Amino acid sequence: MPEEKNITCIGCPMGCAVTLTIDDDRKVTSITGYKCKEGQKYALAEYKNPVRTLTATVLTQNSSQRLLAVRTTAPIPKTKLLPGIMALAEVRAKPPIKMGDVVISNLLDTGVDVVATSGLLF
Ligand code: SF4
């Protein structure tokens, strides 16, 4: 029996409500509700392989009270978000740190780095 999946497009402030119809083989048979091709593309990607940019903080070596804001340089699969957070929990960044410094290279073999979003002198 076909199933419907509703996805709100985030491509612009219109926030179109896109509906995918999915058959028993998990194939998308129709997409409706989008007002431009971006919405169609976004809804398909969100269904097949949803990705998000991971933003978090990591501890620094000098003090457990001092946190460094970090983010991935590109979106990663949603399934890697929690493992990514766990990997970041192990990090103790060593100052001095400049904005853009790599904190973790190739996070969980995603090909995406985690970088500092601010600097820390000491
Ligand atoms: S489908 Fe197009 S018009 Fe609608 S929210 Fe997405 S980008 Fe905006």
Backbone and ligand atoms as CSV (ligand in chain L), in Angstrom:
chain,resi,resn,atom,element,x,y,z
A,1,MET,N,N,0.853,-1.198,0.000
A,1,MET,CA,C,0.000,0.000,0.000
A,1,MET,C,C,0.887,1.245,0.000
A,2,PRO,N,N,0.643,2.178,-0.939
A,2,PRO,CA,C,1.478,3.382,-1.011
A,2,PRO,C,C,1.418,4.188,0.287
A,3,GLU,N,N,2.536,4.805,0.582
A,3,GLU,CA,C,2.661,5.595,1.801
A,3,GLU,C,C,2.999,7.031,1.401
A,4,GLU,N,N,2.556,8.002,2.201
A,4,GLU,CA,C,2.899,9.395,1.917
A,4,GLU,C,C,3.857,9.909,2.975
A,5,LYS,N,N,4.817,10.705,2.519
A,5,LYS,CA,C,5.763,11.319,3.455
A,5,LYS,C,C,5.748,12.819,3.201
A,6,ASN,N,N,5.525,13.588,4.258
A,6,ASN,CA,C,5.486,15.038,4.129
A,6,ASN,C,C,6.808,15.651,4.569
A,7,ILE,N,N,7.321,16.536,3.735
A,7,ILE,CA,C,8.595,17.204,4.011
A,7,ILE,C,C,8.414,18.689,3.751
A,8,THR,N,N,8.849,19.501,4.684
A,8,THR,CA,C,8.797,20.952,4.476
A,8,THR,C,C,10.097,21.399,3.826
A,9,CYS,N,N,9.986,22.007,2.674
A,9,CYS,CA,C,11.181,22.488,1.988
A,9,CYS,C,C,11.747,23.693,2.741
A,10,ILE,N,N,13.051,23.700,2.919
A,10,ILE,CA,C,13.702,24.808,3.627
A,10,ILE,C,C,14.520,25.677,2.671
A,11,GLY,N,N,14.221,25.521,1.378
A,11,GLY,CA,C,14.995,26.253,0.371
A,11,GLY,C,C,14.775,27.755,0.388
A,12,CYS,N,N,13.636,28.197,0.896
A,12,CYS,CA,C,13.356,29.641,0.979
A,12,CYS,C,C,12.246,29.833,2.008
A,13,PRO,N,N,11.938,31.080,2.346
A,13,PRO,CA,C,10.928,31.311,3.394
A,13,PRO,C,C,9.518,30.817,3.068
A,14,MET,N,N,9.251,30.471,1.811
A,14,MET,CA,C,7.913,29.958,1.466
A,14,MET,C,C,7.593,28.681,2.237
A,15,GLY,N,N,8.602,27.865,2.508
A,15,GLY,CA,C,8.404,26.631,3.281
A,15,GLY,C,C,7.355,25.707,2.700
A,16,CYS,N,N,7.457,25.417,1.428
A,16,CYS,CA,C,6.447,24.578,0.762
A,16,CYS,C,C,6.331,23.208,1.429
A,17,ALA,N,N,5.083,22.742,1.539
A,17,ALA,CA,C,4.816,21.410,2.079
A,17,ALA,C,C,4.850,20.422,0.924
A,18,VAL,N,N,5.915,19.648,0.849
A,18,VAL,CA,C,6.104,18.704,-0.253
A,18,VAL,C,C,5.671,17.321,0.214
A,19,THR,N,N,4.935,16.645,-0.635
A,19,THR,CA,C,4.462,15.293,-0.302
A,19,THR,C,C,5.046,14.281,-1.286
A,20,LEU,N,N,5.680,13.261,-0.743
A,20,LEU,CA,C,6.207,12.168,-1.557
A,20,LEU,C,C,5.280,10.976,-1.392
A,21,THR,N,N,4.992,10.317,-2.488
A,21,THR,CA,C,4.265,9.053,-2.424
A,21,THR,C,C,5.273,7.942,-2.655
A,22,ILE,N,N,5.261,6.965,-1.744
A,22,ILE,CA,C,6.265,5.901,-1.760
A,22,ILE,C,C,5.553,4.557,-1.894
A,23,ASP,N,N,6.010,3.743,-2.861
A,23,ASP,CA,C,5.351,2.451,-3.067
A,23,ASP,C,C,5.930,1.385,-2.127
A,24,ASP,N,N,5.441,0.179,-2.277
A,24,ASP,CA,C,5.856,-0.909,-1.376
A,24,ASP,C,C,7.332,-1.250,-1.494
A,25,ASP,N,N,7.942,-0.916,-2.629
A,25,ASP,CA,C,9.378,-1.163,-2.823
A,25,ASP,C,C,10.231,0.012,-2.360
A,26,ARG,N,N,9.628,0.956,-1.652
A,26,ARG,CA,C,10.293,2.164,-1.118
A,26,ARG,C,C,10.738,3.124,-2.223
A,27,LYS,N,N,10.129,3.008,-3.395
A,27,LYS,CA,C,10.446,3.915,-4.493
A,27,LYS,C,C,9.467,5.079,-4.482
A,28,VAL,N,N,9.991,6.264,-4.794
A,28,VAL,CA,C,9.153,7.461,-4.849
A,28,VAL,C,C,8.408,7.461,-6.178
A,29,THR,N,N,7.084,7.474,-6.108
A,29,THR,CA,C,6.288,7.429,-7.340
A,29,THR,C,C,5.731,8.792,-7.719
A,30,SER,N,N,5.635,9.711,-6.756
A,30,SER,CA,C,5.213,11.066,-7.116
A,30,SER,C,C,5.667,12.058,-6.051
A,31,ILE,N,N,5.848,13.282,-6.499
A,31,ILE,CA,C,6.213,14.377,-5.590
A,31,ILE,C,C,5.311,15.551,-5.939
A,32,THR,N,N,4.630,16.073,-4.924
A,32,THR,CA,C,3.731,17.200,-5.163
A,32,THR,C,C,3.964,18.277,-4.094
A,33,GLY,N,N,3.480,19.457,-4.364
A,33,GLY,CA,C,3.490,20.534,-3.368
A,33,GLY,C,C,4.642,21.505,-3.485
A,34,TYR,N,N,5.650,21.196,-4.269
A,34,TYR,CA,C,6.785,22.122,-4.414
A,34,TYR,C,C,6.453,23.181,-5.454
A,35,LYS,N,N,7.047,24.339,-5.276
A,35,LYS,CA,C,6.779,25.423,-6.210
A,35,LYS,C,C,7.935,25.682,-7.161
A,36,CYS,N,N,9.072,25.008,-6.917
A,36,CYS,CA,C,10.198,25.127,-7.851
A,36,CYS,C,C,11.021,23.846,-7.779
A,37,LYS,N,N,11.945,23.698,-8.708
A,37,LYS,CA,C,12.727,22.448,-8.793
A,37,LYS,C,C,13.583,22.213,-7.551
A,38,GLU,N,N,13.984,23.290,-6.871
A,38,GLU,CA,C,14.781,23.138,-5.650
A,38,GLU,C,C,14.030,22.308,-4.614
A,39,GLY,N,N,12.728,22.545,-4.526
A,39,GLY,CA,C,11.903,21.815,-3.566
A,39,GLY,C,C,11.826,20.343,-3.893
A,40,GLN,N,N,11.731,20.052,-5.187
A,40,GLN,CA,C,11.685,18.655,-5.624
A,40,GLN,C,C,13.005,17.962,-5.278
A,41,LYS,N,N,14.104,18.668,-5.576
A,41,LYS,CA,C,15.432,18.117,-5.314
A,41,LYS,C,C,15.645,17.917,-3.798
A,42,TYR,N,N,15.253,18.934,-3.024
A,42,TYR,CA,C,15.446,18.867,-1.577
A,42,TYR,C,C,14.647,17.707,-0.977
A,43,ALA,N,N,13.381,17.573,-1.379
A,43,ALA,CA,C,12.527,16.533,-0.801
A,43,ALA,C,C,13.066,15.142,-1.123
A,44,LEU,N,N,13.537,14.954,-2.355
A,44,LEU,CA,C,14.101,13.652,-2.727
A,44,LEU,C,C,15.350,13.347,-1.911
A,45,ALA,N,N,16.230,14.342,-1.779
A,45,ALA,CA,C,17.465,14.153,-1.002
A,45,ALA,C,C,17.136,13.901,0.462
A,46,GLU,N,N,16.164,14.623,0.976
A,46,GLU,CA,C,15.780,14.466,2.387
A,46,GLU,C,C,15.200,13.072,2.631
A,47,TYR,N,N,14.532,12.526,1.653
A,47,TYR,CA,C,13.993,11.167,1.792
A,47,TYR,C,C,15.097,10.117,1.661
A,48,LYS,N,N,15.945,10.278,0.646
A,48,LYS,CA,C,16.948,9.246,0.351
A,48,LYS,C,C,18.154,9.287,1.283
A,49,ASN,N,N,18.662,10.489,1.549
A,49,ASN,CA,C,19.872,10.601,2.380
A,49,ASN,C,C,19.879,11.949,3.095
A,50,PRO,N,N,19.096,12.066,4.176
A,50,PRO,CA,C,19.033,13.353,4.877
A,50,PRO,C,C,20.383,13.707,5.502
A,51,VAL,N,N,20.790,14.935,5.325
A,51,VAL,CA,C,22.081,15.386,5.863
A,51,VAL,C,C,21.874,16.655,6.691
A,52,ARG,N,N,22.790,16.878,7.623
A,52,ARG,CA,C,22.752,18.073,8.456
A,52,ARG,C,C,24.172,18.525,8.759
A,53,THR,N,N,24.329,19.825,8.956
A,53,THR,CA,C,25.596,20.333,9.463
A,53,THR,C,C,25.609,20.104,10.969
A,54,LEU,N,N,26.708,19.548,11.456
A,54,LEU,CA,C,26.843,19.290,12.895
A,54,LEU,C,C,27.517,20.485,13.541
A,55,THR,N,N,26.865,21.083,14.519
A,55,THR,CA,C,27.475,22.158,15.298
A,55,THR,C,C,27.500,21.715,16.752
A,56,ALA,N,N,28.588,22.017,17.429
A,56,ALA,CA,C,28.736,21.548,18.811
A,56,ALA,C,C,29.835,22.361,19.498
A,57,THR,N,N,30.186,21.944,20.691
A,57,THR,CA,C,31.339,22.507,21.385
A,57,THR,C,C,32.218,21.351,21.844
A,58,VAL,N,N,33.509,21.627,21.947
A,58,VAL,CA,C,34.438,20.630,22.488
A,58,VAL,C,C,35.191,21.251,23.661
A,59,LEU,N,N,35.692,20.382,24.514
A,59,LEU,CA,C,36.498,20.855,25.637
A,59,LEU,C,C,37.885,21.247,25.158
A,60,THR,N,N,38.521,22.124,25.885
A,60,THR,CA,C,39.908,22.474,25.573
A,60,THR,C,C,40.815,21.870,26.637
A,61,GLN,N,N,42.098,21.833,26.322
A,61,GLN,CA,C,43.035,21.160,27.225
A,61,GLN,C,C,43.310,21.950,28.502
A,62,ASN,N,N,43.172,23.242,28.432
A,62,ASN,CA,C,43.588,24.044,29.572
A,62,ASN,C,C,42.600,24.047,30.727
A,63,SER,N,N,41.318,23.917,30.416
A,63,SER,CA,C,40.331,23.956,31.478
A,63,SER,C,C,39.068,23.266,31.025
A,64,SER,N,N,38.471,22.464,31.882
A,64,SER,CA,C,37.235,21.788,31.491
A,64,SER,C,C,36.078,22.783,31.378
A,65,GLN,N,N,36.289,23.982,31.889
A,65,GLN,CA,C,35.233,24.992,31.802
A,65,GLN,C,C,35.238,25.729,30.465
A,66,ARG,N,N,36.309,25.602,29.761
A,66,ARG,CA,C,36.426,26.361,28.525
A,66,ARG,C,C,36.020,25.506,27.333
A,67,LEU,N,N,35.052,26.027,26.604
A,67,LEU,CA,C,34.524,25.287,25.456
A,67,LEU,C,C,34.883,26.001,24.168
A,68,LEU,N,N,35.072,25.235,23.127
A,68,LEU,CA,C,35.365,25.769,21.809
A,68,LEU,C,C,34.218,25.377,20.879
A,69,ALA,N,N,33.646,26.364,20.209
A,69,ALA,CA,C,32.556,26.090,19.260
A,69,ALA,C,C,33.142,25.517,17.969
A,70,VAL,N,N,32.506,24.476,17.465
A,70,VAL,CA,C,32.975,23.807,16.249
A,70,VAL,C,C,31.775,23.479,15.350
A,71,ARG,N,N,32.077,23.196,14.097
A,71,ARG,CA,C,31.049,22.721,13.168
A,71,ARG,C,C,31.698,21.930,12.048
A,72,THR,N,N,30.891,21.131,11.364
A,72,THR,CA,C,31.410,20.415,10.201
A,72,THR,C,C,31.504,21.394,9.034
A,73,THR,N,N,32.437,21.120,8.128
A,73,THR,CA,C,32.622,22.006,6.977
A,73,THR,C,C,31.567,21.772,5.900
A,74,ALA,N,N,30.782,20.717,6.059
A,74,ALA,CA,C,29.698,20.407,5.119
A,74,ALA,C,C,28.697,19.531,5.859
A,75,PRO,N,N,27.490,19.422,5.340
A,75,PRO,CA,C,26.528,18.535,5.996
A,75,PRO,C,C,26.993,17.081,5.949
A,76,ILE,N,N,26.622,16.330,6.973
A,76,ILE,CA,C,26.935,14.896,7.034
A,76,ILE,C,C,25.618,14.128,7.187
A,77,PRO,N,N,25.608,12.825,6.876
A,77,PRO,CA,C,24.368,12.051,7.031
A,77,PRO,C,C,23.822,12.142,8.461
A,78,LYS,N,N,22.503,12.232,8.562
A,78,LYS,CA,C,21.878,12.329,9.893
A,78,LYS,C,C,22.262,11.164,10.781
A,79,THR,N,N,22.482,10.000,10.172
A,79,THR,CA,C,22.836,8.816,10.960
A,79,THR,C,C,24.205,8.963,11.625
A,80,LYS,N,N,25.009,9.912,11.143
A,80,LYS,CA,C,26.350,10.104,11.708
A,80,LYS,C,C,26.373,11.210,12.763
A,81,LEU,N,N,25.233,11.857,13.011
A,81,LEU,CA,C,25.234,12.984,13.958
A,81,LEU,C,C,25.579,12.524,15.380
A,82,LEU,N,N,24.895,11.511,15.872
A,82,LEU,CA,C,25.153,11.059,17.242
A,82,LEU,C,C,26.566,10.484,17.385
A,83,PRO,N,N,26.995,9.599,16.465
A,83,PRO,CA,C,28.394,9.146,16.555
A,83,PRO,C,C,29.367,10.319,16.453
A,84,GLY,N,N,29.014,11.320,15.673
A,84,GLY,CA,C,29.880,12.499,15.539
A,84,GLY,C,C,29.992,13.250,16.854
A,85,ILE,N,N,28.869,13.413,17.538
A,85,ILE,CA,C,28.864,14.070,18.853
A,85,ILE,C,C,29.723,13.277,19.834
A,86,MET,N,N,29.615,11.940,19.758
A,86,MET,CA,C,30.406,11.108,20.666
A,86,MET,C,C,31.903,11.243,20.367
A,87,ALA,N,N,32.241,11.354,19.089
A,87,ALA,CA,C,33.651,11.542,18.725
A,87,ALA,C,C,34.147,12.899,19.238
A,88,LEU,N,N,33.297,13.905,19.158
A,88,LEU,CA,C,33.692,15.241,19.627
A,88,LEU,C,C,33.854,15.264,21.151
A,89,ALA,N,N,33.128,14.397,21.840
A,89,ALA,CA,C,33.231,14.354,23.304
A,89,ALA,C,C,34.620,13.910,23.759
A,90,GLU,N,N,35.341,13.235,22.871
A,90,GLU,CA,C,36.694,12.764,23.203
A,90,GLU,C,C,37.768,13.830,22.948
A,91,VAL,N,N,37.392,14.879,22.245
A,91,VAL,CA,C,38.371,15.887,21.818
A,91,VAL,C,C,38.740,16.820,22.978
A,92,ARG,N,N,40.014,17.128,23.082
A,92,ARG,CA,C,40.495,18.182,23.986
A,92,ARG,C,C,41.357,19.098,23.126
A,93,ALA,N,N,40.765,20.131,22.620
A,93,ALA,CA,C,41.473,21.026,21.707
A,93,ALA,C,C,42.550,21.799,22.463
A,94,LYS,N,N,43.692,21.963,21.788
A,94,LYS,CA,C,44.820,22.613,22.452
A,94,LYS,C,C,45.039,24.032,21.912
A,95,PRO,N,N,44.817,25.045,22.742
A,95,PRO,CA,C,45.070,26.427,22.309
A,95,PRO,C,C,46.564,26.634,22.076
A,96,PRO,N,N,46.975,27.597,21.264
A,96,PRO,CA,C,46.089,28.556,20.580
A,96,PRO,C,C,45.388,27.933,19.382
A,97,ILE,N,N,44.163,28.360,19.194
A,97,ILE,CA,C,43.329,27.839,18.105
A,97,ILE,C,C,42.786,29.036,17.330
A,98,LYS,N,N,42.891,28.959,16.018
A,98,LYS,CA,C,42.342,30.005,15.161
A,98,LYS,C,C,41.018,29.528,14.568
A,99,MET,N,N,40.154,30.467,14.245
A,99,MET,CA,C,38.916,30.121,13.560
A,99,MET,C,C,39.273,29.371,12.268
A,100,GLY,N,N,38.648,28.251,12.032
A,100,GLY,CA,C,38.907,27.466,10.830
A,100,GLY,C,C,39.911,26.347,11.038
A,101,ASP,N,N,40.595,26.330,12.173
A,101,ASP,CA,C,41.516,25.222,12.453
A,101,ASP,C,C,40.738,23.902,12.509
A,102,VAL,N,N,41.346,22.858,11.955
A,102,VAL,CA,C,40.689,21.545,11.935
A,102,VAL,C,C,40.819,20.892,13.315
A,103,VAL,N,N,39.689,20.517,13.860
A,103,VAL,CA,C,39.645,19.856,15.161
A,103,VAL,C,C,39.608,18.336,14.976
A,104,ILE,N,N,38.829,17.887,13.997
A,104,ILE,CA,C,38.834,16.472,13.586
A,104,ILE,C,C,38.844,16.449,12.056
A,105,SER,N,N,39.784,15.707,11.507
A,105,SER,CA,C,39.854,15.566,10.058
A,105,SER,C,C,39.066,14.323,9.634
A,106,ASN,N,N,38.290,14.452,8.567
A,106,ASN,CA,C,37.546,13.317,8.013
A,106,ASN,C,C,36.706,12.611,9.084
A,107,LEU,N,N,35.814,13.359,9.671
A,107,LEU,CA,C,34.969,12.837,10.751
A,107,LEU,C,C,34.248,11.565,10.322
A,108,LEU,N,N,34.496,10.475,11.007
A,108,LEU,CA,C,33.823,9.187,10.786
A,108,LEU,C,C,33.832,8.765,9.316
A,109,ASP,N,N,34.941,9.050,8.637
A,109,ASP,CA,C,35.096,8.693,7.212
A,109,ASP,C,C,34.039,9.328,6.310
A,110,THR,N,N,33.544,10.489,6.714
A,110,THR,CA,C,32.562,11.181,5.875
A,110,THR,C,C,33.241,12.031,4.813
A,111,GLY,N,N,34.550,12.250,4.972
A,111,GLY,CA,C,35.249,13.154,4.074
A,111,GLY,C,C,35.075,14.609,4.472
A,112,VAL,N,N,34.455,14.822,5.616
A,112,VAL,CA,C,34.158,16.174,6.100
A,112,VAL,C,C,34.962,16.435,7.373
A,113,ASP,N,N,35.536,17.617,7.449
A,113,ASP,CA,C,36.293,17.998,8.651
A,113,ASP,C,C,35.403,18.732,9.654
A,114,VAL,N,N,35.845,18.727,10.903
A,114,VAL,CA,C,35.232,19.566,11.933
A,114,VAL,C,C,36.220,20.687,12.224
A,115,VAL,N,N,35.736,21.938,12.164
A,115,VAL,CA,C,36.629,23.081,12.354
A,115,VAL,C,C,36.123,23.983,13.479
A,116,ALA,N,N,37.055,24.749,14.023
A,116,ALA,CA,C,36.700,25.731,15.056
A,116,ALA,C,C,35.961,26.894,14.406
A,117,THR,N,N,34.919,27.380,15.067
A,117,THR,CA,C,34.181,28.524,14.521
A,117,THR,C,C,34.558,29.815,15.247
A,118,SER,N,N,35.514,29.704,16.147
A,118,SER,CA,C,36.042,30.899,16.796
A,118,SER,C,C,37.480,30.575,17.210
A,119,GLY,N,N,38.163,31.578,17.692
A,119,GLY,CA,C,39.540,31.358,18.116
A,119,GLY,C,C,39.649,31.299,19.628
A,120,LEU,N,N,40.764,30.766,20.078
A,120,LEU,CA,C,41.037,30.669,21.504
A,120,LEU,C,C,42.539,30.844,21.679
A,121,LEU,N,N,42.944,31.907,22.355
A,121,LEU,CA,C,44.375,32.214,22.445
A,121,LEU,C,C,45.107,31.328,23.445
A,122,PHE,N,N,44.479,31.070,24.586
A,122,PHE,CA,C,45.175,30.263,25.617
A,122,PHE,C,C,44.185,29.433,26.406
L,1,SF4,S1,S,9.908,24.499,-3.229
L,1,SF4,FE1,FE,10.956,26.334,-3.995
L,1,SF4,S2,S,9.535,27.977,-3.445
L,1,SF4,FE2,FE,8.977,26.226,-2.170
L,1,SF4,S3,S,10.144,26.454,-0.240
L,1,SF4,FE3,FE,11.360,25.166,-1.634
L,1,SF4,S4,S,12.749,26.604,-2.643
L,1,SF4,FE4,FE,11.071,27.819,-1.781
